[in-house]
Amino acid sequence: MTGRPAGRPLVPAYLSTGGVARPSRPQLERLSVLTRGDAPVPAGLPAAALALLDVLEGGALTLVEAAALLRLPVSAVRVLAADLADRDLLLARAPIPPADRFAPDLLKRVADGLRALKH
């Protein structure tokens, strides 16, 4: 007898959010950084919310990384994370913006200066 296919969860994603389709915090992005909050975990949290808190026990993860580890759609994890953040069980921080690129002329001047030091 063969087992169930590895790529598909047994429970539909909308059930993991309690049927909620939209997060209460629309500012949560795919690259928002999630960490555990200090509040004690109340009894009666859904299994998916507890799983998200367990995944974050080791440190910070982006929302998309947490979704991959939980094998849930990013949209479902956004709903779960927003609910946990509303309860102060999770902290969500905006993604780190990409660094500004150096101007090509600055890089050329640095390279020219290093070449001049070499000679």
Secondary structure, DSSP 8 states (H G I E B T S, - for coil): -----TTS-SS-HHHHTTT--S-S-TT--TT-EEEE-SS---TT--HHHHHHHHHGGGS-EEHHHHHHHHT--HHHHHHHHHHHHHTTSEEEE----------HHHHHHHHHHHHHHH-
